[in-house]
Amino acid sequence: MEKFFKLKQNGTNVKTEIMAGIATFMTMAYILSVNPIILAGDDPGLWNAVFMATAISSFIGTFIMAVYANKPFALAPGMGLNAFFASVVAGIAAAQSISYQEAYAGGLAIVLFSGVLFTVLTIIKVREKIVEAIPKTVRVGIPAGIGLMIAEIGLDANCQIYTESGAHTMLNFFIDGPSVTLANMGDAYPQMVLCVITMVIGLFTIAVLSHKNVKGSILYGIITGSVVNWIGTFILGGNPFASLATASFVPPFADMFKYTFLKLNFGTLFNMGWVTLIMTIVSFAMVDMFDTIGTLIGTATRAGMVDKDGNMPGLNKAMISDSIATVAGACLGTPTVTTFVESATGVEEGGRTGLTALTVALLFLSCIFLAPVVALIPAAATSAALIYVGVLMLSAVKGVNFNDVSQSVPITLMLLIMPLTGHIGDGIGVGLIAYSIIKTFTGKAKDVSVLTWVLSALFIVKLFMPY
């Protein structure tokens, strides 16, 4: 391990790396159930196929990141990108009067094209040039923006203190008052309270243990929150382990081979119209590219893995790992596989090398047999870890000169856009646009490189195009 991953050189050890990998996995394991729900709906065969594709593609991408790039970053099918993929597939099915499964195969072909394009651009180091075109001013805001986005995931998707759908949650309790909230929620109210209690106890456990410099504090916080949630479920008359009684530990390989494995329907692409097809591929490409770039830069910055100019050594290898994972995911049956922001959890636990990623990869692989066990970890318990990591990543703003509008305005916009849209790339795009415009109209146009202007223009098109 020492020779291969260079542990001492990176200031870490085997125990720390493995603990970091477990913590990262536990905060992102939700993708195993969420991805099939978004993409397959009520189709049990397709659900099983997407589940298998999610687990295996996450293993492949993260394994490559571990052994080739030697970075502590984990990969899986991207949230946001999967919802976009589902909407594209539904649009193809409606426009061409074909089944959802046929359209799904066409969507996978689009993802394959974008993955191959990424791989080529990365090999010839175009993506590396794009990273270099992001001004240091904008890069400073990326970790903080990611931090807010991670915390938002913990509050919304995992804990549901509030939801974007406007459903009655704990936030409504404070806004509407107890009587109105109780009347609207009914029997769901005790479960909501249990989720909040789980999150709060987990969060305080992590904070206190971290203050005492206890290694594995985030993992211990997740475990503590899980135990609290299980006990609370029993008190409320439920059984948190009931699902194990009917759970199947046999991997549904047959469904994956039947529904998604190498089921790439290129014929549907040519019926989309060239403009729509090209713009759809470009949309996938830009979102994935800048989400990955933002995650790598933001997490590496927080971990102290960048040089004085904010560049991460070995970035190209990390991006090659990401692009190959997208190709593998398309062949297996899932949309774009990308570097997960939850990797920051493992970094906060001390993960610095590919051994952290290797741990995550092996855990994803084991889930084709142990998915029912993973499902026992309540989402509210992982929300504590996400919120805590988000708070830590906000420290990046201390390097911002808020008296300089060319820094303060782009970064403030990034801090707003990333959590609101759920896309790191959109935040970077808005930051680039604001930076370019402000620099130009304050007499400092020469500070903006040609490639930065090109990227800003592409983002303007991307943000406003109806695709």
DAJOGI-V426966 format. One record per helix or strand of 3 or more residues. SS is the DSSP state (H for helix, E for strand). FROM is the first residue (numbers start at 1). TO is the last residue. If there is no record, write none. Layout:
{{SS | FROM | TO} {SS | FROM | TO}}
This chain:
{{H | 2 | 5} {H | 8 | 10} {H | 14 | 28} {H | 31 | 40} {H | 44 | 69} {E | 75 | 77} {H | 81 | 96} {H | 100 | 123} {H | 126 | 133} {H | 136 | 158} {H | 170 | 176} {H | 178 | 185} {H | 188 | 211} {H | 217 | 235} {H | 242 | 245} {H | 253 | 259} {H | 269 | 271} {H | 274 | 302} {H | 315 | 332} {E | 337 | 339} {H | 343 | 348} {H | 354 | 374} {H | 379 | 399} {H | 405 | 421} {H | 424 | 441} {H | 445 | 447} {H | 450 | 464}}
